[in-house]
Amino acid sequence: MIVAVTGLDREARVIARPEIITVVGGGDRLALDVRIRKALDAGARRILSIGICGALSPALRVGDCVVATEVVAGRERIATNPDWTRELTAQIPSARLGVLAGSDTIIGSRTQKRRLHSETMAAAVDMESHVAARVAREHALPFAAVRVVSDSHRQSLPPAALVAMSQGGKIDVRAVLRSLAWKPTQIPALIRTAWEAEKAFQALVRCRHVLSAPAPVPAVTTSVELALDIA
């Protein structure tokens, strides 16, 4: 049995099926660690980080799929399981192999992305893979990661996107509205973020076959939710 580690509730809904245990981070590293361990207690024996991410490399475009060779967080570098990584790459012919950076906070500005890329040479960044990799290493379990780019290396996310995720991985609509009231000029950037996030989720749907049996088509999502389904 696989535990599929995601950041957002919508990611979990995309890949959900009876034989998969999904856990949602919601931007809370400590809570995610606990949830992964509970999934292992329930019988999971492989850990897969799957969902969307932010690009750090100029070579990546929105909708590109990255299969991780290793995860870097600070001074830690944790390799993915080579056999499982090869299997995933074969199942997703368009996938790119690359290093994933893990971050406890959203890397939302072009400056932050440029700095992290320079420090790590990682292709992309997310907020869950490093947590999942650490737990897998501790338990000597196979670990792999599949991530789809939702924002490019040169895109800075609008303020509303940075405050929107709740600890359950859902959208905090009140926080979004407060941010828009404070700075309504960010609306065009939020709309752009929405469409790019939707492109990433469509690519994620095409990648979910790596978890075996087909999953149900995800429910229709509002434009506000699309705008905030980010790495």
Wavefront OBJ file of the C-alpha trace (Angstrom):
o trace
v 0.000 0.000 0.000
v 1.197 3.512 -0.855
v 0.798 6.658 1.190
v 0.434 9.579 -1.219
v 1.670 12.823 0.314
v 0.106 16.051 -0.955
v -0.061 19.659 0.127
v -3.593 20.493 -0.934
v -6.970 18.871 -0.479
v -7.598 19.101 -4.206
v -4.425 17.143 -4.975
v -5.611 14.404 -2.642
v -9.015 14.343 -4.378
v -7.373 14.005 -7.796
v -5.463 10.871 -6.823
v -7.827 9.347 -4.248
v -8.816 5.694 -4.510
v -9.513 2.906 -1.989
v -6.069 1.298 -2.135
v -4.185 4.574 -1.572
v -3.827 6.415 1.730
v -3.688 10.146 1.025
v -2.356 12.665 3.529
v -2.541 16.443 3.159
v 0.086 18.796 4.554
v -1.665 22.141 4.320
v 1.649 23.924 4.790
v 2.155 22.467 8.278
v 5.359 20.423 8.395
v 4.817 18.984 11.873
v 1.222 17.959 11.225
v 2.217 16.339 7.933
v 4.908 14.303 9.667
v 2.324 12.966 12.113
v -0.158 12.161 9.334
v 2.423 10.220 7.337
v 3.360 8.165 10.397
v -0.299 7.360 11.037
v -0.574 6.142 7.437
v 2.374 3.831 8.031
v 0.665 2.526 11.158
v -2.357 1.783 8.953
v -0.257 -0.422 6.678
v 1.395 1.797 4.050
v 4.828 0.554 3.009
v 5.812 3.014 0.267
v 5.765 6.805 0.335
v 5.076 8.915 -2.747
v 5.088 12.703 -2.737
v 2.731 13.802 -5.499
v 1.130 17.088 -6.453
v 2.080 20.487 -7.808
v 5.238 22.516 -7.334
v 6.949 25.763 -8.233
v 9.662 25.815 -10.886
v 13.162 26.934 -9.977
v 14.831 25.969 -13.236
v 14.355 28.165 -16.327
v 14.033 24.949 -18.338
v 10.675 24.088 -16.775
v 7.287 25.338 -17.944
v 3.855 25.263 -16.327
v 2.422 21.756 -16.712
v 5.809 19.999 -16.890
v 6.114 16.869 -14.752
v 9.212 16.332 -12.601
v 10.190 12.917 -11.262
v 12.659 13.488 -8.453
v 16.085 11.876 -8.283
v 16.638 13.341 -4.816
v 15.213 15.871 -2.391
v 17.312 18.639 -0.879
v 16.414 20.647 2.219
v 19.108 22.762 3.824
v 22.170 20.540 4.094
v 20.178 17.329 3.700
v 20.053 15.457 0.420
v 17.866 12.361 0.322
v 17.883 10.165 -2.775
v 14.682 8.654 -4.100
v 14.376 4.918 -4.614
v 16.145 4.308 -7.959
v 13.984 1.405 -9.130
v 10.730 3.189 -8.353
v 12.042 6.388 -9.935
v 12.898 4.535 -13.152
v 9.440 2.937 -13.135
v 7.726 6.315 -12.741
v 9.834 7.861 -15.488
v 8.894 5.031 -17.839
v 5.205 5.476 -17.005
v 5.325 9.226 -17.713
v 7.230 9.567 -21.008
v 7.195 13.373 -20.902
v 8.547 13.544 -17.355
v 11.790 15.287 -16.508
v 14.221 13.881 -13.989
v 15.457 16.437 -11.491
v 16.202 17.428 -7.924
v 13.342 18.727 -5.778
v 13.926 21.320 -3.062
v 11.851 21.113 0.091
v 10.734 24.235 1.904
v 8.723 24.817 5.064
v 7.315 28.045 3.584
v 5.943 29.053 0.194
v 8.683 30.150 -2.190
v 6.592 32.730 -3.980
v 8.837 35.455 -5.398
v 11.198 35.426 -8.358
v 14.023 36.497 -6.066
v 13.429 33.602 -3.668
v 13.250 31.123 -6.535
v 16.455 32.425 -8.092
v 18.288 32.220 -4.764
v 17.077 28.706 -3.964
v 17.977 27.481 -7.449
v 21.461 28.933 -7.079
v 21.927 27.326 -3.649
v 20.570 23.859 -4.492
v 20.482 23.542 -8.306
v 17.051 21.993 -7.756
v 14.599 21.974 -10.643
v 11.519 22.743 -8.543
v 10.298 23.276 -4.994
v 7.401 22.053 -2.870
v 6.474 21.951 0.811
v 5.958 18.227 1.348
v 8.629 16.129 -0.356
v 11.347 16.762 2.229
v 9.000 15.786 5.073
v 7.975 12.588 3.280
v 11.587 11.762 2.379
v 12.726 12.090 5.998
v 10.028 9.740 7.263
v 10.804 7.229 4.512
v 14.511 7.325 5.364
v 13.794 6.842 9.071
v 11.645 3.762 8.363
v 13.849 2.435 5.528
v 10.910 2.530 3.112
v 10.917 3.216 -0.645
v 10.332 6.885 -1.433
v 9.626 8.657 -4.726
v 8.219 11.995 -5.848
v 6.195 13.171 -8.845
v 5.450 16.885 -9.082
v 3.830 19.080 -11.733
v 4.863 22.710 -12.228
v 2.142 25.255 -11.418
v 4.212 28.460 -11.525
v 7.328 29.295 -13.540
v 10.716 30.342 -12.211
v 10.107 33.962 -13.203
v 6.589 34.267 -11.774
v 5.985 35.944 -8.411
v 2.773 34.800 -6.780
v 0.283 37.497 -5.697
v -0.165 38.183 -1.963
v -3.602 36.544 -1.883
v -2.066 33.266 -2.982
v 0.471 33.380 -0.176
v -2.106 33.628 2.620
v -4.798 31.364 1.244
v -3.935 27.821 2.303
v -5.470 26.521 5.511
v -3.817 23.839 7.630
v -6.229 21.306 6.183
v -5.082 22.100 2.642
v -8.299 23.903 1.761
v -8.760 27.518 0.686
v -9.187 30.199 3.343
v -11.624 32.354 1.390
v -11.759 35.043 4.073
v -7.992 35.478 3.941
v -8.184 35.768 0.158
v -10.914 38.399 0.296
v -9.049 40.400 2.928
v -5.953 40.381 0.749
v -7.936 41.469 -2.314
v -9.596 44.277 -0.350
v -6.179 45.448 0.807
v -4.657 45.259 -2.681
v -7.235 44.941 -5.477
v -4.568 45.545 -8.126
v -3.417 41.936 -7.650
v -6.595 40.562 -9.254
v -5.073 40.131 -12.759
v -2.115 38.243 -11.267
v -4.507 36.070 -9.272
v -6.471 35.231 -12.415
v -3.242 34.277 -14.199
v -2.277 32.102 -11.231
v -5.688 30.442 -11.462
v -5.295 29.419 -15.084
v -1.742 28.219 -14.607
v -2.801 26.172 -11.587
v -5.581 24.608 -13.647
v -3.072 23.667 -16.367
v -0.917 22.010 -13.709
v -3.882 20.085 -12.296
v -4.860 18.830 -15.723
v -1.305 17.511 -16.097
v -1.535 15.937 -12.639
v -4.706 14.127 -13.701
v -2.765 12.713 -16.667
v -0.011 11.504 -14.303
v -2.219 9.803 -11.728
v -2.069 6.463 -13.554
v 1.250 5.880 -11.765
v -0.919 4.982 -8.770
v -2.452 2.050 -10.709
v -6.233 1.920 -11.163
v -8.051 4.941 -12.625
v -9.377 7.451 -10.116
v -12.658 9.342 -10.285
v -12.653 12.612 -12.203
v -12.178 15.441 -9.651
v -15.069 17.712 -8.838
v -15.420 21.068 -10.588
v -13.397 23.700 -8.763
v -14.180 27.387 -8.400
v -11.952 30.043 -9.971
v -10.866 31.217 -6.508
v -9.784 27.691 -5.561
v -7.940 27.317 -8.848
v -6.041 30.516 -8.198
v -4.823 29.223 -4.875
v -4.018 25.604 -5.686
v -0.310 26.383 -5.711
v 2.903 24.856 -4.455
l 1 2 3 4 5 6 7 8 9 10 11 12 13 14 15 16 17 18 19 20 21 22 23 24 25 26 27 28 29 30 31 32 33 34 35 36 37 38 39 40 41 42 43 44 45 46 47 48 49 50 51 52 53 54 55 56 57 58 59 60 61 62 63 64 65 66 67 68 69 70 71 72 73 74 75 76 77 78 79 80 81 82 83 84 85 86 87 88 89 90 91 92 93 94 95 96 97 98 99 100 101 102 103 104 105 106 107 108 109 110 111 112 113 114 115 116 117 118 119 120 121 122 123 124 125 126 127 128 129 130 131 132 133 134 135 136 137 138 139 140 141 142 143 144 145 146 147 148 149 150 151 152 153 154 155 156 157 158 159 160 161 162 163 164 165 166 167 168 169 170 171 172 173 174 175 176 177 178 179 180 181 182 183 184 185 186 187 188 189 190 191 192 193 194 195 196 197 198 199 200 201 202 203 204 205 206 207 208 209 210 211 212 213 214 215 216 217 218 219 220 221 222 223 224 225 226 227 228 229 230 231
